[in-house]
């Protein structure tokens, strides 16, 4: 459970950093997101999930980070 909460905390840190460091750029980027179609957003989400799964798989199954 401790590991889970640590991961959630790290996600909040990583998600918050762009808003802290580049608020104007983030506003512009969010405006561009509003203009994208739902199918484009779904494709970006699918890519992000796939990349995350690949990173987790490589991290857990390989000896790269041991």
DSSP file (Angstrom, degrees, kcal/mol; ACC not computed):
  #  RESIDUE AA STRUCTURE BP1 BP2  ACC     N-H-->O    O-->H-N    N-H-->O    O-->H-N    TCO  KAPPA ALPHA  PHI   PSI    X-CA   Y-CA   Z-CA
    1    1 A X     >        0   0    0      0, 0.0     4,-2.3     0, 0.0     5,-0.2   0.000 360.0 360.0 360.0 -36.6    0.0    0.0    0.0
    2    2 A X  H  >  +     0   0    0      1,-0.2     4,-2.0     2,-0.2     5,-0.1   0.907 360.0  50.8 -61.1 -41.5    2.9    2.3    0.8
    3    3 A X  H  > S+     0   0    0      2,-0.2     4,-2.4     1,-0.2    -1,-0.2   0.894 108.3  52.4 -63.4 -40.9    4.3    1.8   -2.8
    4    4 A X  H  > S+     0   0    0      1,-0.2     4,-2.4     2,-0.2    -2,-0.2   0.931 110.5  46.3 -61.6 -47.2    0.9    2.6   -4.3
    5    5 A X  H  X S+     0   0    0     -4,-2.3     4,-2.3     1,-0.2    -1,-0.2   0.849 110.5  54.1 -66.9 -32.5    0.6    5.9   -2.4
    6    6 A X  H  X S+     0   0    0     -4,-2.0     4,-2.3    -5,-0.2    -1,-0.2   0.925 109.5  47.9 -64.3 -43.9    4.2    6.7   -3.4
    7    7 A X  H  X S+     0   0    0     -4,-2.4     4,-2.3     2,-0.2    -2,-0.2   0.911 110.6  50.8 -62.7 -42.5    3.3    6.2   -7.0
    8    8 A X  H  X S+     0   0    0     -4,-2.4     4,-2.2     1,-0.2    -1,-0.2   0.913 110.4  50.4 -62.0 -41.8    0.2    8.3   -6.8
    9    9 A X  H  X S+     0   0    0     -4,-2.3     4,-2.1     1,-0.2    -1,-0.2   0.901 109.7  50.1 -61.9 -41.5    2.2   11.1   -5.2
   10   10 A X  H  X S+     0   0    0     -4,-2.3     4,-2.8     2,-0.2     5,-0.2   0.876 107.8  53.8 -65.6 -37.2    4.8   10.9   -8.0
   11   11 A X  H  X S+     0   0    0     -4,-2.3     4,-2.6     2,-0.2     5,-0.2   0.930 108.7  49.2 -62.4 -44.3    2.0   11.1  -10.6
   12   12 A X  H  X S+     0   0    0     -4,-2.2     4,-2.0     2,-0.2    -2,-0.2   0.903 111.7  49.4 -61.5 -40.4    0.7   14.3   -8.9
   13   13 A X  H  X S+     0   0    0     -4,-2.1     4,-1.7     2,-0.2    -2,-0.2   0.951 113.7  44.8 -62.7 -49.0    4.2   15.7   -8.9
   14   14 A X  H  X S+     0   0    0     -4,-2.8     4,-0.6     1,-0.2    -2,-0.2   0.859 114.9  48.6 -66.2 -35.1    4.8   14.9  -12.6
   15   15 A X  H  < S+     0   0    0     -4,-2.6     4,-0.5    -5,-0.2    -1,-0.2   0.841 113.8  47.0 -72.0 -32.1    1.3   16.2  -13.6
   16   16 A X  H  X S+     0   0    0     -4,-2.0     4,-1.9    -5,-0.2     3,-0.2   0.747  92.6  77.6 -82.9 -24.2    1.7   19.4  -11.7
   17   17 A X  H  X S+     0   0    0     -4,-1.7     4,-2.7     1,-0.2     5,-0.3   0.896  92.3  50.1 -57.2 -46.2    5.2   20.4  -12.8
   18   18 A X  H  X S+     0   0    0     -4,-0.6     4,-2.6     1,-0.2     8,-0.2   0.890 111.6  49.3 -61.8 -36.4    4.2   21.7  -16.3
   19   19 A X  H  4 S+     0   0    0     -4,-0.5    -1,-0.2    -3,-0.2    -2,-0.2   0.855 114.0  46.6 -68.9 -34.0    1.5   23.9  -14.8
   20   20 A X  H  < S+     0   0    0     -4,-1.9     3,-0.3     2,-0.1    -2,-0.2   0.906 122.6  32.5 -72.4 -42.9    4.0   25.3  -12.2
   21   21 A X  H  < S+     0   0    0     -4,-2.7    -2,-0.2     1,-0.2    -3,-0.2   0.826 133.7  21.3 -89.0 -32.6    6.8   26.0  -14.6
   22   22 A X     X  +     0   0    0     -4,-2.6     4,-2.1    -5,-0.3    -1,-0.2  -0.498  64.3 157.5-135.1  65.6    4.9   26.9  -17.9
   23   23 A X  H  > S+     0   0    0     -3,-0.3     4,-2.0     1,-0.2     5,-0.1   0.877  77.2  49.7 -63.0 -38.1    1.3   28.0  -17.0
   24   24 A X  H  > S+     0   0    0      1,-0.2     4,-2.0     2,-0.2    -1,-0.2   0.918 111.5  48.4 -67.0 -42.3    0.8   30.1  -20.2
   25   25 A X  H  > S+     0   0    0      1,-0.2     4,-2.4     2,-0.2    -1,-0.2   0.874 110.1  52.9 -64.8 -36.8    2.0   27.2  -22.5
   26   26 A X  H  X S+     0   0    0     -4,-2.1     4,-2.6    -8,-0.2    -1,-0.2   0.886 106.7  52.3 -67.3 -38.0   -0.2   24.8  -20.6
   27   27 A X  H  X S+     0   0    0     -4,-2.0     4,-1.9     2,-0.2    -2,-0.2   0.926 111.5  46.7 -61.7 -43.5   -3.3   27.1  -21.2
   28   28 A X  H  X S+     0   0    0     -4,-2.0     4,-1.9     2,-0.2    -2,-0.2   0.907 112.6  49.9 -64.1 -41.7   -2.5   27.2  -24.9
   29   29 A X  H  X S+     0   0    0     -4,-2.4     4,-1.9     1,-0.2    -2,-0.2   0.891 109.5  51.1 -65.0 -39.8   -2.0   23.4  -25.0
   30   30 A X  H  X S+     0   0    0     -4,-2.6     4,-1.8     2,-0.2    -1,-0.2   0.863 107.0  54.1 -66.9 -35.1   -5.3   22.8  -23.2
   31   31 A X  H  X S+     0   0    0     -4,-1.9     4,-0.9     1,-0.2    -1,-0.2   0.909 108.0  50.3 -62.3 -40.6   -7.1   25.1  -25.7
   32   32 A X  H  X S+     0   0    0     -4,-1.9     4,-0.6     1,-0.2     3,-0.4   0.870 106.8  55.0 -65.4 -36.2   -5.6   22.9  -28.5
   33   33 A X  H >< S+     0   0    0     -4,-1.9     3,-1.0     1,-0.2    -1,-0.2   0.883 102.6  56.4 -63.0 -37.9   -6.9   19.8  -26.7
   34   34 A X  H 3< S+     0   0    0     -4,-1.8    -1,-0.2     1,-0.2    -2,-0.2   0.792 104.9  53.1 -64.0 -27.0  -10.4   21.3  -26.7
   35   35 A X  H 3< S+     0   0    0     -4,-0.9    -1,-0.2    -3,-0.4    -2,-0.2   0.601  89.6  98.0 -84.5 -11.8  -10.3   21.6  -30.5
   36   36 A X  S << S-     0   0    0     -3,-1.0     2,-0.1    -4,-0.6    -3,-0.0  -0.468  79.2-113.2 -77.8 148.5   -9.3   17.9  -31.0
   37   37 A X     >  -     0   0    0     -2,-0.1     4,-2.2     1,-0.1     3,-0.4  -0.410  26.0-111.9 -75.4 156.6  -12.0   15.4  -31.9
   38   38 A X  H  > S+     0   0    0      1,-0.2     4,-2.4     2,-0.2     5,-0.2   0.850 118.1  55.6 -57.9 -34.3  -12.9   12.7  -29.5
   39   39 A X  H  > S+     0   0    0      2,-0.2     4,-1.9     1,-0.2    -1,-0.2   0.879 107.5  48.7 -68.5 -35.4  -11.4   10.0  -31.8
   40   40 A X  H  > S+     0   0    0     -3,-0.4     4,-2.3     2,-0.2    -2,-0.2   0.918 112.3  48.5 -66.9 -42.8   -8.0   11.9  -31.8
   41   41 A X  H  X S+     0   0    0     -4,-2.2     4,-2.6     1,-0.2    -2,-0.2   0.893 109.9  52.4 -63.1 -39.4   -8.1   12.2  -28.0
   42   42 A X  H  X S+     0   0    0     -4,-2.4     4,-2.5     2,-0.2    -1,-0.2   0.896 109.1  49.9 -62.8 -40.4   -8.9    8.5  -27.8
   43   43 A X  H  X S+     0   0    0     -4,-1.9     4,-2.3     2,-0.2    -2,-0.2   0.901 110.6  49.0 -65.6 -41.9   -5.9    7.6  -30.0
   44   44 A X  H  X S+     0   0    0     -4,-2.3     4,-2.4     2,-0.2    -2,-0.2   0.915 112.4  49.2 -63.3 -42.9   -3.6    9.8  -27.9
   45   45 A X  H  X S+     0   0    0     -4,-2.6     4,-2.5     2,-0.2    -2,-0.2   0.901 109.8  51.0 -62.5 -41.7   -4.9    8.0  -24.8
   46   46 A X  H  X S+     0   0    0     -4,-2.5     4,-2.6     1,-0.2    -2,-0.2   0.911 110.8  48.8 -62.5 -42.8   -4.4    4.6  -26.3
   47   47 A X  H  X S+     0   0    0     -4,-2.3     4,-2.7     2,-0.2    -2,-0.2   0.916 111.5  49.6 -61.8 -44.3   -0.8    5.5  -27.3
   48   48 A X  H  X S+     0   0    0     -4,-2.4     4,-2.4     2,-0.2    -2,-0.2   0.906 112.5  46.8 -64.0 -42.3   -0.1    6.8  -23.7
   49   49 A X  H  X S+     0   0    0     -4,-2.5     4,-2.7     2,-0.2     5,-0.2   0.930 113.4  49.2 -65.0 -44.9   -1.6    3.6  -22.1
   50   50 A X  H  X S+     0   0    0     -4,-2.6     4,-2.4     1,-0.2    -2,-0.2   0.914 112.0  47.9 -60.9 -43.7    0.4    1.4  -24.5
   51   51 A X  H  X S+     0   0    0     -4,-2.7     4,-2.5     2,-0.2    -1,-0.2   0.908 111.8  50.4 -63.8 -42.1    3.6    3.3  -23.8
   52   52 A X  H  X S+     0   0    0     -4,-2.4     4,-2.4     2,-0.2    -2,-0.2   0.912 111.1  48.3 -62.3 -43.0    3.0    3.1  -20.1
   53   53 A X  H  X S+     0   0    0     -4,-2.7     4,-2.7     2,-0.2    -2,-0.2   0.901 111.3  50.7 -63.7 -40.7    2.4   -0.6  -20.2
   54   54 A X  H  X S+     0   0    0     -4,-2.4     4,-2.8     2,-0.2     5,-0.2   0.916 110.5  48.7 -63.2 -43.6    5.5   -1.1  -22.3
   55   55 A X  H  X S+     0   0    0     -4,-2.5     4,-2.5     2,-0.2    -2,-0.2   0.922 113.2  47.6 -62.6 -44.4    7.7    0.8  -19.9
   56   56 A X  H  X S+     0   0    0     -4,-2.4     4,-2.6     2,-0.2     5,-0.2   0.923 112.9  48.9 -62.0 -43.9    6.2   -1.2  -17.0
   57   57 A X  H  X S+     0   0    0     -4,-2.7     4,-2.7     1,-0.2     5,-0.3   0.942 113.3  45.5 -61.9 -48.7    6.8   -4.5  -18.8
   58   58 A X  H  X S+     0   0    0     -4,-2.8     4,-1.6     1,-0.2     6,-0.3   0.906 114.3  49.7 -62.6 -41.5   10.4   -3.6  -19.7
   59   59 A X  H  < S+     0   0    0     -4,-2.5     6,-0.3    -5,-0.2    -1,-0.2   0.911 118.0  37.9 -64.2 -43.1   11.1   -2.4  -16.2
   60   60 A X  H  < S+     0   0    0     -4,-2.6    -2,-0.2    -5,-0.2    -1,-0.2   0.834 121.9  41.1 -80.4 -32.3    9.7   -5.4  -14.5
   61   61 A X  H  < S+     0   0    0     -4,-2.7     2,-0.2    -5,-0.2    -2,-0.2   0.646 107.1  63.0 -94.7 -15.7   10.9   -8.1  -16.9
   62   62 A X  S  < S-     0   0    0     -4,-1.6     3,-0.4    -5,-0.3     0, 0.0  -0.618  76.4-128.0-106.5 168.2   14.4   -7.0  -17.7
   63   63 A X  S >  S+     0   0    0     -2,-0.2     3,-1.1     1,-0.2    -4,-0.1   0.137  75.9 111.4 -96.8  19.4   17.4   -6.5  -15.5
   64   64 A X  T 3  S+     0   0    0     -6,-0.3    -1,-0.2     1,-0.2    -5,-0.1   0.855  84.9  33.0 -63.2 -35.4   18.0   -3.0  -16.7
   65   65 A X  T 3         0   0    0     -3,-0.4    -1,-0.2    -6,-0.3    -2,-0.1   0.074 360.0 360.0-112.5  24.4   17.2   -1.4  -13.4
   66   66 A X    <         0   0    0     -3,-1.1    -1,-0.2     0, 0.0    -2,-0.1   0.449 360.0 360.0 -89.7 360.0   18.4   -4.0  -11.0
